[in-house]
């Protein structure tokens, strides 16, 4: 059976919550843009055959320059994204020729190789997987007036991260159905779930943060350059 794996790294957002003129994925951590750290994690893994980077319209040339500068040789394509993340991932899918696909946020540079491998193994065993962590806080559901209507059981709630891993053919089918139905999901697993595929949750790490605010960037700056602590 073909177990080849391709990765789509999505780095096409503008990041209005960051409050900077530069897109969050291109902000520097030390001497490198955030998305370069992310690409390097995947590029050094032998399990991964190719990486497709999806970035903003007009950003492909400078991304290619950075990728050349830092010697990331597994990036097979750099694609301009669409208006929504869902449209961006769909464009990336068209560039892959692998059996499996992993989708990851370009602004999650602290994902570990162990988490990636765990996600891949779970997908191959169960058909699809997502990385996540149990929520720490009590969650309240509120109505449009801000009134609490329910308190879900915390033990059943997880905060979803990336990567998320699927058979390429399943994710392609999920995107076709979503487009046909005019459905816009908040992550890729939401689309695959609509096919009736059960997605396996894989416990990740609270350090796998998504850099979206100035506070996140401050934390990331402190963490950059530390030894990666993981089990091979």
N, C-alpha and C positions, 0 to 999 in steps of 0.2 A: 504493500500500500504506500502511496506517495504521502510522506509526512512533511513535505516542504512547507516552510513558514515565511510569510511576508508580513511586514509591519507598515501600517499607515500611521505616520506621526502628523497630527493636526496642529498646525501653527499658523492659522489664518485669522485669528481674532484680533480685535482692536483694543479690547481691555479698557473700557471707559472707567471702570472702578479703580484702576491704577492711578488715574489723574495725571498721566504723562502724555506728551505728544507722540512719543515713540510707542509702538506696540509692545505689549508686555513680553512677548517671546523673544524680542530683540534687545531687551534691556541687559546690561552687562552684570555678570557675576564674576568678579575678578576680571580676567582678560577675555572672557568668552560670553557671547550671547546665551541666554537661558536655553534656547532650543538646541544649541550645540552640545551642551551637557547631556541633554536628553538623548540625542542621536548617538552620542558616544557610548552610552550604556548598552543600547541595542546592537550597535555596530561591532562590539567586541565579543558578541555571543555567537559561537559556532552553530547554534541551532537555527539561526536566522539567515536566510538566503538573500533577502533584498528588503530595502526600505524605500517607501514612497513618502516624500515630504509634501504636504499640502499647505500652501502658504497664501498670503494675500495677493490680490491682483497688483502687479507692479513691484512685488518683492522677490520674484523668482531669481532675478539676476544677482542681487546681493546675497541671497541665500546660497546660490551656487558658488559665489566667491568665498563665503565663509566656509562652506563644506570643503572646498579645495584647499583653503588655508590650513584647516585643521586635519586634513587627510582622512576624511570619512569616506571610505571607498565602497560601502554597501548601499549607498543611496542611488537607486537606479533611475528614479524620476523625481522631478520637482514640478508640482502641478499648482496652478492658480485655483484657489477655492471659490465657493459660491457665496450666496447671500447669507445662508444659514450653515451651521456646522454639518447638518445632515447632507446638504448639497455638496459640501467640501469632501466628506468621506466618500460619497458616491463617485466623485471624480477620481479619487484615489483608487477605488476598487477597480476601475477600468484599466489601471496600469499594472495590476498584479497578475501573475500566472502561477501562483502557488496553491497547494491544497488547503492550507490554513491561513487565516488572516488575524492579526492582532491590531487593534486600534488603540492608540495612546495619545494623550494630551501632550503637546509640545512643551507646555509649562509645568510638567511634573518631572523635574530633573532628578529627583531623589529616589525613584523607583529602583529596587534592588534586582540583581540577577536572580536571586532566589525567588522573589515574588513573580518574576516573569516566567521562570521555569515551572513554578507551582501552577500558575494560570494555564500554561500550555498543557501540562500533564492532565489537569482537570478537564480541559476542553477535549482532549483526545479520548479520555475515558467516558465523559458524559455527553459530548457533542457541542457544548458551549460553556463558557465560564466568564465570570467577572471578578475583579478584585474589589475588596471592600473591607470596612472595619465596623465593628458594632458601635452604635451610637453611645456616647457617654452620658448625654443629658436626657432628662425627661422631655418628651415631645408632646406638644399640644396642637390639636387641630382646631382652627378657628374659622368663624364665618366671615362674611364680607364686612361686618360691623366690628370685628375684632373680638367677638365673644367666643369663649371656649366651648366647643361642641363635643370634643372627645379627647381622651388621653390614651393613645395606643400603647399596647404592651411593649416596653422597651426591648425586651429580649428578642423580639421578632424584627427589630429595625436595624438596618445596616446603612452606613453611609458609603455610597458607591464611588469607586475610583476607576482608574484605568491602569494597566491595559485590560481590554475585554477581547476574548478570543473565540473565533467561530470557524466553521468550514466556510471557505470563500463562497461556495455555491449557495449555502444557506443565507449568508449575509446579502449576497446579490439578490436572491429571491425576496428577502425581506424588504429591500430597498425598492424593488419593482412594485411590490404590493403597497408599500407606504405611498409611493408616488401615485399609484392608481387610485387609492382611497383619499388622497390629499391629507395624509396623516403626518404630523410633524412631532417626532419624539424628542426626548431630552437626552437619550443616550442610545447606543447601538443595540444593547440587549433588549430594550423596550420594543424595538422593531422585530427582533428575532422571536421574542415571546409571542408576538401576534401570529406567528406561524404555528404555534402550539409546541414549540421547542422549550423544554425545561432547561433553564440556565443554572449552572452550578456556581454557588458563591465560594470564593476563595479568600481566606482571611489574609489581609495584607498588613501594612504598618501605618501608624498615625504620622510617620515622618514623610510619607508619600504625598506631600502637600501639593495643591494646585496654586501656583503663584498668580494671584488675581488682584491683590490689594497692596498698598505700601507696607503694611505690617507683614504680609507674606514675604515681600522682598527683603525686608530687614532680617527676618528669620533665615531666609535662604542665604543671605550674605554671610551670616554667622556660621552656617553649616558648610559652605563651600570650601573645599580643600581638605575636609576631614577624611580620615580613613573610612572606607566603606565597610560597615560592620554587617556581615552576612555569612551564612553557611553555604559553602559551595556544594 
